[in-house]
Amino acid sequence: MNVPEIIRKKRDGKKLSIEEIGFMISNYVNKQIPDYQFAAFLMASFIRGMDKWETSAFTSAMLFSGKVLDLSSISDFKVDKHSTGGVGDKTSLILAPIAAAAGVPVPMISGRGLGHTGGTLDKLESIPGFRTDLSLNKYKQALRRHKAILIGQTKDIAPADKLIYALRDVTGTIESIPLITGSIMSKKLAEGIDGLVLDVKTGSGAFMRTLKGSVELAQSLIETTKSFNKKVMAFITDMNQPLGNYIGNWLEVYESVKVLEGDEVEDLNEVTHNLSGAMIYLGGKAKSLKEGISVSKEMIRSGKAYDKFKEIVEFQGGDFSYINDLNKYKKPKYRLEIHAPSSGYVKMIDNYEIGMSALELGAGRKTKEDRIDPKAGLIFYAKIGQRYKKNDLLAELFTDNKRVIELIEKRVINAITLSKEKVNKPKLIKKIIK
């Protein structure tokens, strides 16, 4: 087969065969196709799209580029959760210990930051010593012993996705339903799961900004999951403002620990308990979603979820003293407060701009070679519907890069629209699809 011909074929809107898609992916993994050619293939696929058969072939080729784990020796029903990504979306750090504490094994393989959104691996690795590169033997050992594990794509698990994920991040090919479906499902199906809970974001901080696009993505993911005979439930959740208040890798660990300790962060708690409740329900530890949510809340109240988080951190090499004393963490060199320029109700937040602000402060990557500063980010207090008086605190910026901090101050202020009229809070759970 000829790589330029396949690129041209997709560029011209023609359907690719299973063999052509498999050829592109296997040869990219084997380094026979360079980044620049595969980037062209991704862009052609992004612009022209893929039908459901091409999407299935793309997912399958990614899945079988590595090992598909057999976890049949672990008898309980194994459930994972996947979010399509958002600003301040730290639910994985909270719900994995919740579900595990409730008796549901959580084999979670996560990704890194992508564009303006943070990545679970980057957040976990901000905990000193925490390792996300454990062997598959350790992966199984953790599930048997602790019922939860949070690792990244190893060389054995969906290696194609690890390479393609990084390339999509820097080539403007993120917001594509077929590419997103292949990326998510290749990792999730390789994990050895029995069920999957999907959190598909919608709004200005999501990859799918419209409700229609988010529903289409959810349906694509559900269709693919069911084709592999797995149980699945999808939530369409709001991403028109940050989830919680803390944005940035260590900052999000900090807020997650506070929630596990019992702090109420209204929007973060609502979304988290719906997702973990669904995991508990699919995992057979509750008879309904409503009961699953109740069990989830009890795992926090009882302290069992926090204890489980401690087990996970220590098993994966993390220094728990930083969790036990959250103020022990090294402080950024620069901090800047942002105050409301006028009085009014928060009408709208450009959440993409907030995510990009965190990236510019050092919490994300512009290229796949960039290093993340785990301390960098912002605390964003503004919420849609809240009333602020002039000079009230809207946000705090944290960075080691003095050069960007004043530019980011202007960017954050411009991302917030105030209104003199009262504004209703957005509905967080837009839709549940089974």
Buried (B, 14 or more C-beta within 10 A) or exposed (E): EEBEEBBEBBBEEEEBBBEBBBBBBBBBBEEEBEBEBBBBBBBBBBEBBBEEEBBBBBBBBBBBBBBBBEBEEBEBBBBBBBBBBBBBBBBBBBBBBBBBBBBBBBBBBBBBBBBBBBBBBBBBBBBBBBBBBBEBEBBBBBBEEBBBBBBBBBEBBBBBBBBBBBBBBBBEBBBBBBBBBBBBBBBBBBBBBBBBBBBBBBBBBBBBBEBEBBBBBBBBBBBBBEBBEBBBBBBBBBBBBBBBBBBBBBBBBBBBBBBBBEEEBEBBBBBBBBBBBBBBBBBBBBEEBEBBBBBBBBBBEEEBBBEBBBBBBBBBBBBBEBBEEBEEBEEBEBEBEBBBEEEBBBBBBBBBBBBBBBBBBBBBBEEBEEEBBBBBBBBBBBBBEEBBEEEEEBBBBBBBBEEBBEEBBEBBBEBBBBEEEEBEBBEBBBBBBE
